[in-house]
């Protein structure tokens, strides 16, 4: 595992220490790695949503009513 030296602001360092003291994590390194994993997972989700929005924006306009669109969405969700 790669070792890094990073600095934290006082409030962030105190928060990290509190989490370790509460036995939420065994070390600051474990906590920071977990936060990075969560951020990476969140970024994957954001990218997926962004791709869906871009696809929708590029598909053009529709002449369907709100109710028609809603009905189609519900039928897709319900299989």
Secondary structure, DSSP 8 states (H G I E B T S, - for coil): ---------HHHHHHHHHHHHTTSSSSHHHHHHHHHHHHHHHHHHHHHHHHHHHHHHHT------HHHHHHHHHHHHH-
